[in-house]
Amino acid sequence: MTEHTKTDGLPGMDAPDLPQVLERARPRNDRMNAAKVECNACPVLCQISEGRAGACDRYANHAGVLVRLDPVVLLRKTLESGEATLVPFAGRAEAAEGAGTAVAPEPAWNGDLLLSEEVFVTGVGSSTTYPDYKPAPFIVGSQTDGVDMVTVVTEGIFSYCSFKVKIDTDRFLGSEQANVRCKGEVVGHVTTAEYGSQMLSLGGVHHLTGGTKKEGRITAEMMQALGNKQAVEFTIDGGSQLVIQAGRAPIVNGVAEQRMRVGCGSAAIGIFARQFFGHADEVVVVDDHITGVLTEHQAGRCLDMKPSGIQMRGRKSTPGRYFQVANPGTGWGGTDIADPLSIIEGWDESVAWPGLRLLMTSTTGEHASWYVLDAQLHPVEAEMPAEVRRIVDRIGENCEPSLASVLFLGGAGGSLRAGVTENPVLLTRSIKNALVNVTCGGAPAYVWPGGGITVMADVLRMPDNSFGTVPTPAIVAPIEFSMRRADYEALGGHTEQIRSLRDILERGAWHNDGAPQARVWQTLPAANPWPLGRPPLLG
């Protein structure tokens, strides 16, 4: 037993040595088969037989050596045609040969790769710091514009994470707060309707760990597939069936969406009022939220248009702007109507006139009908004049293609910071002081204001297959912290583990247990800024 006194820690006193850091813990069970390897990369601690992979399919037992199956993804600004993209690490090749596994020889070294401004090591395939008492697998020393830089690279295990999904559509998907299901399990909910879009929140810790075991498993599988840009099918309680794939048109009830509306009904009236002037006596733009009526609208009044006498259903908000003309649905303008005349209650006989020309259109121009009032002031459908058709087509032309956008939202303010520094709060403060850039697979990550490190990244800007899972369950995602070397030293970083880019490209991670065996080159996406030498995207 160690005796403690009031002089503990004073200058001149002998400080105890820190305990030795082991790459892996001793096996939980002394009776474990000697041919098996216990994986320490997550809390599940799989005992993996030779030639088999663990439950996550990310780590395997190769001849008694635990290895990370996927290669580390490295980004370059340009990649020459015909250049080898998958290259084994030299040190890993030697280790694998010693274990009896044949590995292709390391190709001749290309000195051009040493230009740090051309190479960025991502967290994709890098392996993890779990259980977070040891330095990150890659702490890269490089230079940018003559400044010494450090990038700390790891795969984070995220329980506190979700996907925010933006669906470009006018169709009714479901009521706000309605449950979103995947394979029958609740995996998220409908949030707010935005301009031409519906937002969903999918995943999150309450679904991963707060429900049944099946709910957590399905949620993790859904998040991995969605983050890796695969198509996933959902159903919304009391609403629609959806197929969502990042960067693709959403499929609503079996029909692929085509157009994201140009604006609400009122906005469409304002945009195209002058073009309609002289070609139509009245224009109604049908919309689930705000239906616009041209002659009553301020835009029509500014054009000194003659009142039409139209009488609309719904709740009048302001002149020419109507709420709740119909129920939400998959018909005209996101309503449940198939006949646009059903939202017209009638006509003021003292104002309307026979021969009045009426255009009814949706906010995307996908639905449009032309009417002329007869002697009894009944709208009679007629052939649409070419000039009016041209304006309706222009409404469609101004609609952007419907897409599903998927953003990863993860809380990185936990223990993975220990892979960066022994004093994690200094990393958090350095990010908030714009000293540390945060990226996910090299893609820019928006850092939310407030406490912690809550980051958000577009999965389309991340490398393919960036996301994995562990069966706890949780999501595995890449994350990188880039900063000046002086700032890394100031925040108490693991400076003893900083390694040159050349050494990393030749030999890979600093550790051997669960290390990746190869690197793969990819070109930096054109939409992404180069991660080094940039401040973070702070909220």
C-alpha positions as CSV (number, residue, x, y, z in Angstrom):
1,M,0.0,0.0,0.0
2,T,1.3,3.4,-0.9
3,E,1.5,6.0,1.8
4,H,0.3,9.5,0.8
5,T,1.6,12.6,2.6
6,K,1.1,16.4,2.2
7,T,4.3,16.6,0.2
8,D,3.0,14.5,-2.7
9,G,3.7,16.1,-6.0
10,L,5.9,18.9,-4.7
11,P,9.1,19.7,-6.7
12,G,12.0,17.4,-6.0
13,M,9.7,14.4,-5.1
14,D,10.0,11.3,-7.2
15,A,6.9,11.0,-9.4
16,P,5.6,7.4,-9.9
17,D,6.0,6.0,-13.4
18,L,2.9,5.8,-15.5
19,P,1.6,2.3,-16.2
20,Q,2.7,0.6,-19.3
21,V,0.3,1.0,-22.2
22,L,-0.7,-2.4,-23.7
23,E,-2.0,-2.6,-27.2
24,R,-4.6,-5.2,-26.0
25,A,-6.0,-6.3,-22.7
26,R,-5.4,-9.8,-21.5
27,P,-8.2,-12.2,-22.7
28,R,-11.3,-12.2,-20.5
29,N,-11.2,-16.0,-20.4
30,D,-8.1,-18.0,-19.8
31,R,-9.7,-21.0,-21.5
32,M,-10.1,-19.2,-24.8
33,N,-8.9,-21.3,-27.7
34,A,-5.2,-20.4,-28.4
35,A,-6.0,-20.2,-32.2
36,K,-8.5,-17.3,-31.5
37,V,-7.7,-13.6,-31.3
38,E,-9.7,-11.4,-29.0
39,C,-10.4,-8.1,-30.7
40,N,-10.1,-5.0,-28.5
41,A,-11.4,-2.5,-31.1
42,C,-14.9,-2.2,-29.4
43,P,-16.5,-3.2,-26.1
44,V,-17.9,-6.4,-27.6
45,L,-14.5,-8.1,-27.5
46,C,-15.1,-10.7,-30.2
47,Q,-13.0,-13.8,-30.0
48,I,-12.2,-14.5,-33.7
49,S,-11.1,-17.8,-35.1
50,E,-8.3,-17.9,-37.7
51,G,-9.5,-16.8,-41.1
52,R,-12.7,-15.3,-39.8
53,A,-13.9,-11.8,-39.3
54,G,-15.5,-10.3,-36.2
55,A,-19.2,-9.4,-35.8
56,C,-18.5,-6.0,-37.4
57,D,-16.8,-7.4,-40.5
58,R,-14.1,-4.8,-40.0
59,Y,-11.5,-6.8,-38.2
60,A,-10.2,-10.4,-38.8
61,N,-7.8,-13.0,-37.6
62,H,-5.1,-13.5,-40.2
63,A,-2.8,-16.3,-39.0
64,G,-3.1,-15.2,-35.4
65,V,-2.7,-11.5,-36.2
66,L,-5.7,-9.1,-35.7
67,V,-5.9,-6.9,-38.8
68,R,-8.2,-4.1,-40.0
69,L,-9.7,-5.5,-43.3
70,D,-10.3,-2.2,-45.2
71,P,-7.4,-0.1,-46.5
72,V,-6.8,3.4,-45.2
73,V,-8.2,6.0,-47.6
74,L,-5.7,8.7,-48.6
75,L,-6.7,11.7,-50.6
76,R,-4.7,13.5,-53.3
77,K,-5.5,16.6,-55.2
78,T,-4.8,14.7,-58.4
79,L,-4.3,11.1,-59.3
80,E,-2.4,10.1,-62.5
81,S,-4.1,7.7,-64.9
82,G,-2.9,4.2,-64.5
83,E,-1.3,4.9,-61.1
84,A,-1.6,2.1,-58.6
85,T,-4.3,2.9,-56.1
86,L,-4.1,0.0,-53.6
87,V,-0.7,-0.4,-52.0
88,P,0.3,-2.6,-49.0
89,F,2.3,-1.0,-46.2
90,A,5.9,-2.2,-46.2
91,G,5.9,-3.0,-42.5
92,R,2.6,-4.8,-42.7
93,A,3.9,-6.9,-45.6
94,E,6.8,-8.1,-43.5
95,A,4.5,-8.9,-40.6
96,A,2.1,-10.8,-42.8
97,E,4.9,-12.8,-44.4
98,G,6.1,-13.8,-41.0
99,A,2.6,-15.0,-40.2
100,G,2.5,-17.0,-43.4
101,T,0.4,-14.7,-45.5
102,A,1.6,-13.7,-49.0
103,V,1.6,-10.0,-49.7
104,A,2.5,-8.2,-52.9
105,P,5.9,-6.4,-52.7
106,E,6.0,-2.7,-52.0
107,P,6.4,-0.8,-55.3
108,A,9.2,1.6,-56.0
109,W,8.8,4.8,-53.9
110,N,7.5,7.8,-55.6
111,G,9.1,10.9,-54.0
112,D,6.4,13.1,-55.3
113,L,4.1,11.6,-52.7
114,L,6.1,13.3,-50.0
115,L,4.6,16.7,-50.9
116,S,2.3,17.1,-47.9
117,E,0.2,19.6,-49.7
118,E,-0.8,16.8,-52.1
119,V,-1.6,14.1,-49.5
120,F,-4.2,13.9,-46.7
121,V,-4.7,10.8,-44.5
122,T,-8.4,10.2,-43.7
123,G,-9.9,8.2,-40.9
124,V,-11.6,5.8,-43.3
125,G,-10.1,2.4,-42.6
126,S,-7.6,3.9,-40.1
127,S,-8.7,1.7,-37.1
128,T,-9.8,3.1,-33.8
129,T,-8.4,4.4,-30.5
130,Y,-10.8,2.3,-28.4
131,P,-10.7,2.0,-25.5
132,D,-9.4,5.5,-25.9
133,Y,-6.5,5.4,-23.5
134,K,-4.0,5.3,-26.3
135,P,-3.0,7.8,-29.1
136,A,-4.8,7.8,-32.4
137,P,-3.5,5.3,-34.9
138,F,-2.2,8.0,-37.2
139,I,-0.8,11.3,-36.0
140,V,0.6,12.8,-39.2
141,G,3.3,15.4,-39.4
142,S,3.4,17.4,-42.6
143,Q,3.9,20.9,-44.0
144,T,1.6,23.4,-45.6
145,D,3.0,26.6,-47.1
146,G,6.1,26.1,-45.0
147,V,4.1,25.7,-41.7
148,D,4.5,22.5,-39.7
149,M,1.1,20.8,-39.4
150,V,-0.3,17.9,-37.5
151,T,-3.3,15.8,-38.4
152,V,-4.8,13.3,-35.9
153,V,-6.6,10.6,-37.7
154,T,-9.0,8.0,-36.3
155,E,-12.3,6.1,-36.7
156,G,-14.7,7.2,-34.0
157,I,-17.3,5.0,-32.4
158,F,-20.4,7.1,-32.1
159,S,-23.5,6.2,-30.1
160,Y,-24.6,9.8,-30.0
161,C,-25.2,10.3,-33.8
162,S,-27.9,10.5,-36.3
163,F,-28.7,11.5,-39.9
164,K,-30.6,14.6,-40.9
165,V,-32.3,13.9,-44.2
166,K,-33.8,16.6,-46.5
167,I,-36.3,15.2,-49.0
168,D,-37.1,17.6,-51.9
169,T,-40.8,17.1,-52.5
170,D,-44.2,18.7,-52.4
171,R,-45.9,15.4,-51.5
172,F,-47.2,14.8,-48.0
173,L,-44.8,12.3,-46.3
174,G,-46.3,12.3,-42.9
175,S,-47.3,14.5,-40.0
176,E,-44.7,16.3,-38.0
177,Q,-43.3,13.9,-35.2
178,A,-44.7,10.8,-37.0
179,N,-42.6,7.7,-36.5
180,V,-40.3,6.6,-39.4
181,R,-39.9,2.9,-39.6
182,C,-37.4,0.6,-41.3
183,K,-38.2,-3.1,-41.5
184,G,-41.0,-2.5,-39.0
185,E,-38.8,-0.8,-36.3
186,V,-39.0,2.8,-35.4
187,V,-35.7,4.4,-36.4
188,G,-36.6,8.1,-36.5
189,H,-39.3,10.7,-36.9
190,V,-40.6,13.4,-39.3
191,T,-39.4,16.9,-38.3
192,T,-40.2,20.2,-39.9
193,A,-41.4,21.0,-43.4
194,E,-38.9,23.4,-45.1
195,Y,-39.1,25.4,-48.3
196,G,-39.9,22.7,-50.9
197,S,-38.6,20.0,-48.6
198,Q,-39.5,17.7,-45.8
199,M,-36.9,17.0,-43.0
200,L,-36.4,13.6,-41.3
201,S,-34.3,12.8,-38.3
202,L,-33.1,9.2,-38.5
203,G,-31.1,7.2,-35.9
204,G,-29.8,8.6,-32.7
205,V,-28.9,7.2,-29.3
206,H,-32.5,6.5,-28.2
207,H,-33.1,4.2,-31.1
208,L,-29.6,2.7,-31.0
209,T,-29.6,1.9,-27.3
210,G,-32.8,3.0,-25.7
211,G,-35.3,0.5,-27.3
212,T,-35.3,-3.2,-28.0
213,K,-32.2,-5.1,-29.1
214,K,-33.9,-5.5,-32.6
215,E,-34.6,-1.8,-32.8
216,G,-30.9,-1.0,-32.1
217,R,-29.7,-3.5,-34.6
218,I,-32.0,-2.3,-37.4
219,T,-31.2,1.3,-36.6
220,A,-27.4,0.6,-36.9
221,E,-27.9,-1.3,-40.2
222,M,-30.0,1.5,-41.6
223,M,-27.5,4.2,-40.6
224,Q,-24.6,2.3,-42.1
225,A,-26.4,1.7,-45.4
226,L,-27.7,5.3,-45.6
227,G,-24.4,6.8,-44.7
228,N,-22.7,4.6,-47.3
229,K,-25.0,6.1,-50.0
230,Q,-27.1,3.0,-50.4
231,A,-30.9,3.0,-51.0
232,V,-33.0,2.3,-47.9
233,E,-36.7,1.8,-47.7
234,F,-38.8,3.5,-45.0
235,T,-42.5,3.8,-44.1
236,I,-44.0,6.7,-42.1
237,D,-46.8,6.1,-39.7
238,G,-50.0,7.6,-41.3
239,G,-48.0,8.7,-44.3
240,S,-46.0,7.6,-47.2
241,Q,-43.6,4.8,-48.2
242,L,-40.1,6.2,-49.1
243,V,-36.9,5.0,-50.7
244,I,-34.0,7.3,-49.8
245,Q,-30.6,7.3,-51.3
246,A,-28.2,10.2,-50.8
247,G,-27.8,12.3,-54.0
248,R,-30.7,10.5,-55.8
249,A,-34.3,11.4,-56.3
250,P,-36.5,10.3,-53.5
251,I,-39.1,7.7,-54.3
252,V,-42.5,8.4,-52.7
253,N,-45.1,5.7,-52.9
254,G,-43.3,4.0,-55.7
255,V,-42.9,7.2,-57.8
256,A,-39.6,9.0,-58.3
257,E,-39.8,12.7,-57.5
258,Q,-38.7,15.0,-60.4
259,R,-39.0,18.6,-59.3
260,M,-38.4,20.6,-56.2
261,R,-40.9,23.5,-56.2
262,V,-39.8,27.0,-57.2
263,G,-41.5,28.4,-54.1
264,C,-44.8,28.4,-52.3
265,G,-47.9,29.5,-54.2
266,S,-47.5,33.0,-53.1
267,A,-43.9,33.1,-54.2
268,A,-44.7,31.7,-57.6
269,I,-47.3,34.4,-58.1
270,G,-44.7,37.1,-57.2
271,I,-42.0,35.6,-59.5
272,F,-44.2,35.2,-62.6
273,A,-46.9,37.9,-62.2
274,R,-45.5,40.2,-64.9
275,Q,-45.2,37.2,-67.3
276,F,-48.8,36.2,-66.7
277,F,-50.0,39.8,-67.1
278,G,-52.0,40.2,-70.3
279,H,-52.2,36.4,-71.0
280,A,-54.5,35.4,-68.1
281,D,-57.2,37.2,-66.2
282,E,-56.7,35.1,-63.1
283,V,-54.0,32.7,-61.9
284,V,-54.2,30.3,-58.9
285,V,-51.1,28.5,-57.8
286,V,-52.2,25.5,-55.7
287,D,-50.1,24.8,-52.7
288,D,-50.5,22.8,-49.5
289,H,-49.1,25.6,-47.5
290,I,-49.8,29.0,-49.2
291,T,-52.0,29.0,-52.3
292,G,-51.6,32.2,-54.3
293,V,-54.3,34.1,-56.2
294,L,-52.9,36.6,-58.7
295,T,-55.5,39.4,-58.9
296,E,-55.8,39.7,-55.1
297,H,-52.0,39.3,-54.4
298,Q,-49.9,42.4,-54.0
299,A,-48.1,41.6,-57.2
300,G,-51.3,41.7,-59.1
301,R,-52.4,44.9,-57.5
302,C,-49.1,46.5,-58.4
303,L,-49.8,45.5,-62.0
304,D,-53.3,47.2,-61.6
305,M,-55.0,43.9,-62.6
306,K,-58.8,43.9,-62.6
307,P,-60.4,41.8,-59.8
308,S,-61.7,38.5,-61.0
309,G,-64.4,37.8,-58.3
310,I,-63.0,34.4,-57.5
311,Q,-64.0,33.0,-54.1
312,M,-61.5,30.5,-52.6
313,R,-61.9,27.8,-50.0
314,G,-59.5,27.8,-47.0
315,R,-58.4,30.4,-44.6
316,K,-57.4,33.8,-46.0
317,S,-54.1,35.0,-44.6
318,T,-53.5,38.2,-46.4
319,P,-54.8,39.3,-49.8
320,G,-54.1,36.7,-52.4
321,R,-52.6,34.2,-49.9
322,Y,-54.7,31.3,-48.6
323,F,-53.9,28.6,-46.0
324,Q,-55.5,25.2,-45.8
325,V,-57.3,25.1,-49.1
326,A,-57.2,21.3,-48.9
327,N,-55.6,18.5,-46.9
328,P,-52.0,17.5,-47.4
329,G,-51.5,14.7,-49.9
330,T,-49.8,13.6,-53.1
331,G,-51.9,15.5,-55.5
332,W,-51.8,19.1,-56.8
333,G,-49.2,21.2,-55.0
334,G,-48.8,18.7,-52.2
335,T,-52.6,18.6,-51.4
336,D,-55.0,15.7,-51.7
337,I,-56.9,17.1,-54.6
338,A,-57.0,15.8,-58.2
339,D,-59.5,18.4,-59.4
340,P,-58.2,21.9,-58.9
341,L,-61.6,23.5,-59.3
342,S,-62.6,21.8,-56.0
343,I,-60.8,24.6,-54.1
344,I,-63.0,27.3,-55.7
345,E,-66.2,28.0,-53.8
346,G,-67.7,30.2,-56.6
347,W,-67.5,33.6,-58.3
348,D,-68.9,37.0,-57.4
349,E,-71.4,37.6,-60.2
350,S,-71.0,41.3,-59.9
351,V,-67.3,41.1,-60.6
352,A,-66.6,38.0,-62.7
353,W,-67.5,37.9,-66.4
354,P,-68.0,35.4,-69.1
355,G,-64.9,34.7,-71.1
356,L,-62.6,35.2,-68.0
357,R,-59.4,33.3,-68.6
358,L,-58.3,31.2,-65.6
359,L,-55.0,29.3,-65.2
360,M,-54.6,26.9,-62.3
361,T,-51.2,25.4,-61.8
362,S,-49.1,23.7,-59.1
363,T,-45.9,25.1,-57.6
364,T,-43.8,22.8,-59.8
365,G,-45.8,23.3,-63.1
366,E,-46.3,19.5,-63.2
367,H,-50.1,20.1,-62.9
368,A,-51.7,22.9,-65.0
369,S,-55.1,23.5,-66.5
370,W,-56.6,26.3,-68.5
371,Y,-60.3,27.4,-68.2
372,V,-62.6,29.9,-69.6
373,L,-65.8,31.0,-67.8
374,D,-69.0,30.4,-69.7
375,A,-72.2,32.5,-69.6
376,Q,-73.1,31.0,-66.2
377,L,-69.6,31.7,-64.8
378,H,-68.7,28.0,-64.8
379,P,-65.1,27.3,-65.6
380,V,-64.8,25.2,-68.8
381,E,-61.5,23.5,-69.6
382,A,-60.0,24.6,-72.9
383,E,-56.7,24.2,-74.8
384,M,-53.9,26.2,-73.1
385,P,-52.5,29.0,-75.3
386,A,-48.9,28.5,-76.3
387,E,-47.7,31.7,-74.5
388,V,-49.3,30.5,-71.2
389,R,-47.9,27.0,-71.7
390,R,-44.5,28.6,-72.1
391,I,-44.8,30.4,-68.7
392,V,-45.9,27.1,-67.0
393,D,-42.9,25.4,-68.6
394,R,-40.7,28.2,-67.1
395,I,-42.1,27.4,-63.7
396,G,-40.9,23.9,-64.2
397,E,-37.6,25.1,-65.6
398,N,-37.0,27.1,-62.4
399,C,-37.5,24.0,-60.2
400,E,-34.4,22.2,-59.2
401,P,-34.2,18.4,-59.4
402,S,-35.5,16.6,-56.4
403,L,-32.8,15.0,-54.3
404,A,-32.4,13.3,-51.0
405,S,-29.7,14.9,-48.9
406,V,-28.1,13.0,-46.0
407,L,-26.1,14.7,-43.4
408,F,-24.2,12.8,-40.6
409,L,-24.5,14.4,-37.2
410,G,-22.2,13.1,-34.5
411,G,-21.0,14.0,-31.1
412,A,-17.2,13.8,-31.0
413,G,-16.8,15.5,-27.6
414,G,-16.3,12.2,-25.7
415,S,-13.5,9.8,-25.1
416,L,-12.1,9.7,-28.6
417,R,-10.5,13.1,-27.8
418,A,-8.1,11.1,-25.6
419,G,-6.5,9.8,-28.8
420,V,-5.6,13.4,-29.6
421,T,-4.5,14.8,-26.2
422,E,-4.2,13.9,-22.5
423,N,-6.4,16.9,-21.6
424,P,-9.4,16.6,-23.9
425,V,-11.1,19.9,-23.0
426,L,-8.2,21.7,-24.6
427,L,-9.0,20.1,-27.9
428,T,-12.6,21.3,-27.6
429,R,-11.5,24.8,-26.7
430,S,-9.0,24.9,-29.6
431,I,-11.7,23.9,-32.1
432,K,-14.0,26.7,-30.8
433,N,-11.1,29.1,-31.0
434,A,-10.7,28.2,-34.7
435,L,-7.3,26.6,-34.2
436,V,-8.3,23.1,-35.2
437,N,-10.1,22.1,-38.4
438,V,-12.4,19.1,-38.1
439,T,-13.2,16.9,-41.1
440,C,-14.9,13.6,-41.7
441,G,-13.2,11.5,-44.3
442,G,-11.6,14.7,-45.6
443,A,-15.0,16.3,-46.1
444,P,-15.7,19.7,-44.4
445,A,-17.6,19.2,-41.1
446,Y,-19.7,22.0,-39.6
447,V,-19.2,22.4,-35.9
448,W,-22.3,23.3,-34.0
449,P,-22.1,26.1,-31.4
450,G,-22.3,25.4,-27.7
451,G,-20.6,22.8,-25.7
452,G,-18.8,19.7,-26.9
453,I,-17.8,18.8,-30.5
454,T,-21.0,18.2,-32.4
455,V,-20.1,17.9,-36.1
456,M,-22.2,17.6,-39.3
457,A,-21.0,16.5,-42.7
458,D,-22.6,15.7,-46.0
459,V,-22.1,12.0,-46.7
460,L,-21.9,12.7,-50.5
461,R,-18.7,14.6,-49.8
462,M,-17.2,11.7,-47.9
463,P,-15.4,8.7,-49.4
464,D,-17.5,5.6,-50.3
465,N,-18.0,3.1,-47.4
466,S,-17.0,5.7,-44.8
467,F,-19.4,4.2,-42.2
468,G,-19.3,1.0,-40.3
469,T,-21.0,-0.4,-37.2
470,V,-20.1,-2.2,-34.0
471,P,-22.7,-4.5,-32.4
472,T,-22.9,-2.6,-29.1
473,P,-24.7,-1.1,-31.3
474,A,-23.0,2.1,-32.5
475,I,-21.8,3.7,-35.7
476,V,-18.2,3.9,-36.8
477,A,-17.2,7.1,-38.7
478,P,-14.0,8.7,-39.8
479,I,-12.8,12.0,-38.1
480,E,-9.7,14.0,-38.5
481,F,-8.3,17.0,-36.5
482,S,-5.8,19.2,-38.4
483,M,-3.8,22.1,-36.8
484,R,-0.4,23.7,-36.6
485,R,2.2,21.7,-34.8
486,A,2.7,24.5,-32.3
487,D,-1.1,24.5,-31.5
488,Y,-1.0,20.7,-31.1
489,E,1.9,21.0,-28.6
490,A,0.0,23.7,-26.7
491,L,-3.1,21.5,-26.2
492,G,-1.1,18.7,-24.7
493,G,-1.1,16.4,-27.8
494,H,0.6,13.1,-28.1
495,T,3.7,14.7,-29.7
496,E,5.8,11.6,-29.2
497,Q,3.6,9.8,-31.7
498,I,3.9,12.4,-34.5
499,R,5.4,10.6,-37.5
500,S,6.5,11.9,-40.8
501,L,4.2,11.5,-43.8
502,R,6.8,9.3,-45.5
503,D,7.0,6.9,-42.5
504,I,3.2,6.7,-42.4
505,L,2.9,6.0,-46.1
506,E,5.5,3.3,-45.9
507,R,4.5,1.6,-42.6
508,G,1.0,2.6,-41.7
509,A,-0.4,2.9,-38.2
510,W,1.9,3.1,-35.1
511,H,0.3,0.0,-33.5
512,N,0.2,-3.6,-34.7
513,D,-2.9,-4.9,-33.1
514,G,-5.8,-4.4,-35.5
515,A,-3.8,-2.1,-37.8
516,P,-4.8,-1.6,-41.5
517,Q,-2.7,-3.6,-43.9
518,A,-2.7,-1.2,-47.0
519,R,-3.5,2.2,-48.2
520,V,-5.7,3.2,-51.1
521,W,-5.5,6.5,-53.1
522,Q,-8.5,8.5,-54.0
523,T,-8.9,11.9,-55.6
524,L,-10.2,14.8,-53.5
525,P,-13.7,15.5,-54.6
526,A,-13.9,18.8,-56.6
527,A,-16.5,20.2,-54.2
528,N,-14.2,19.8,-51.1
529,P,-11.6,22.3,-50.0
530,W,-8.2,21.0,-49.1
531,P,-8.4,20.2,-45.4
532,L,-5.0,21.5,-44.3
533,G,-4.3,25.1,-43.4
534,R,-8.0,25.9,-43.1
535,P,-10.1,27.0,-40.1
536,P,-13.0,24.9,-38.9
537,L,-16.6,25.6,-40.1
538,L,-17.8,27.0,-36.8
539,G,-21.5,27.7,-36.1
